[in-house]
Amino acid sequence: MKPISMPLFLLLSILWTGTATAKDWHIDSVRVQAVISPDGILRIRETRHYRFEGSYSRAHLEIRKRGFEDLMVEGVSWDGQPLVLDDSKEAGTWYLQDRRKLYRIRWYYRAEDTTAEFVVTYSVVGAIVRGAEWSELYWTWLGSDWERHTENFRLDLRFESDPALGDAYAWAHGDREAVRTLAATTGALQVETGRVRRKEGLRVRFVFPSAWVPDYRLVEDAAFTLETAMDQERIRTQEIVAEAARDARFEAYFSDMAPALVVAPISIFLIFFRRYGSRFKPGMLIPPVRHTAPDDLPPAVVAYFTSMNTNLGGAMITTLLGFVRAGYLRIHMVEGRKDRQMAVERLKDIPEAGFVLAHEQVAARRFNELPLGEIRVWKTWMEDRKAKWHSWFPTFSSAIKSDINRFGLYDEESWKGVAWSAILTGFFILVGFGAAAYGGPWGIGALLSAVTCFIASFAIHRRTEAGETTYRNWVAYREGLKTGRTAELAYGKPTDHLMAALALGITSGKLTKLMEQVARPDDPEWTAMFGTGFDPVAMYRHVAVMVHGAGSTSGGVSGATAGSAGGGGGGGAG
């Protein structure tokens, strides 16, 4: 365990140090004063005390569109000063965003290493369900989407009608363990808590006589009674007790099993890797650096083979340049609004049947779509929805993979090891979710172990002995293109060097340097392919970036429903 424990300790130390020096903020307390009017309107005044470590300038409060019919925001204040309703996002302003599923109140200020008091005042319509004798307000006072815990919370709710008779009942949901006081009395409700966990929130179901809201008729449910609410809460309590007992069983089980669950995926991966994934040794001595191409492998195949099927941009560029070299296409660099843009011109038809490799046939069909003699800016063509590049590139990618198989570069038998390892470690991922929830640190380790080994399973797919030799030779060539001197690179053709560099993922400064070393303006092939003023770095940017890049309505608010909490949401600061 020592080789694992020490890196883990160092990682945790680094994370702790980074956290300690980063800026942060806290919700020290939330005080809510709420009043219910005779017509059932819930008027809320939230006083939020925040503590900032570092510089902050904005905050927001979200209220989900559920369990009420309308929301009216009266205002926001910062340290006793009213903010101005304005969406300029300047300090001292606030505004309301009406989103599809929620309302978001945003306000702006300036605070650095200090505390601040924010007061948000708003009214909610249609949050009460009225029955014949009993009514209910089931409201989410602290949602489960907050960025921070709330250290202390207090709610003081009263009725504007100031009733003198009648009993009331209340039940807390969410982070029930944080509740210290829950008192429903005649005409009032008081709730006090300690720390409310941000992912738990706090919901309070409050049942009171309908006579306390004599003028409210907006949401009525004749079937709602006190007995209904009590039955629902009794069932809910039983479910909570049963869930706690189940959690206790799971915790006991996963606490015992978690260490084994950490080891099992690793063992599975190692077994299949030893059987199917051990790398072949090259059949010859490979030099660390070479300055000529090791074989005649097509550049697009090189691009995919040496990058584990990720360098689609390099494959596209080299296929394009292959058509340019054969005289079917011509590259132009044209002036754009901000910089020079690459453009393509088709000089003659590309005979699809004249190519053996699948990726060249697929590309030939695509470039034959260009009208003869028309100079098409690459970016414009890529952004044309009618061209449907997003559906073409997967076809091109699949064609390259089939071409790789033609050359026998991969051991197809090794796919068995990939499949079995992925299936079995995938099963342990499912088990790992339970372990992470109930097994403590070892449980989290079990999940991470399973996920890591599942991903690593795909590394079992190995190259054949010939494929390993080919791969290492091309890696050596890539090193030679990066570091070779002009005299050393003179042994190869300039156009081959450039094609290989693009296939091998050499870009930016290294590609510019190589261009300066191998450029041959007096070479007919070079001139035919690139003409004058060719910029390979710009070409890679315009082709590869575009290749990798190829590839809301407003909702209403429903009124309150008996037994369902309204409101909720979260908030944050930045």
Secondary structure, 3 states (H helix, E strand, C coil): CHHHHHHHHHHHHHHHHHHHHCCEEEEEEEEEEEEECCCCCEEEEEEEEEEEECEEEEEEEEEECCCCCEEEEEEEEECCEECEECCCCCCCEEEEEECCCEEEEEEEEEEECCEEEEEEEEEEECCEEECCCEEEEEEEEECCEECCCECCEEEEEEECCCCCCCCCEEEEEECHHHEEEEEEECCEEEEEECCECCCCCEEEEEEEEHHHCCCCCCCECCCCCHHHHHHHHHHHHHHHHHHHHHHHHHHHHHHHHHHHHHHHHHHHHHHHHHHHHCCCCCCCCCCCCCCCCCCCCCHHHHHHHCCCCCCHHHHHHHHHHHHHHCCCEEEEEEECCCCEEEEEEECCCCCHHHCCCHHHHHHHHHHCCCCECCEEEHHHHHCCHHHCHHHHHHHHHHHHHHHHHHCCCECCCHHHHHHHHHHHHHHHHHHHHHHHHHCHHHHHHHHHHHHHHHHHHHHHCCECHHHHHHHHHHHHHHHHHHHCCHHHHCCCCHHHHHHHHHHCCCCHHHHHHHHHHHCCCCCHHHHHHHCCCCCHHHHHHHHHHHHHHCCCCCCCCCCCCCCCCEECCEEEEC
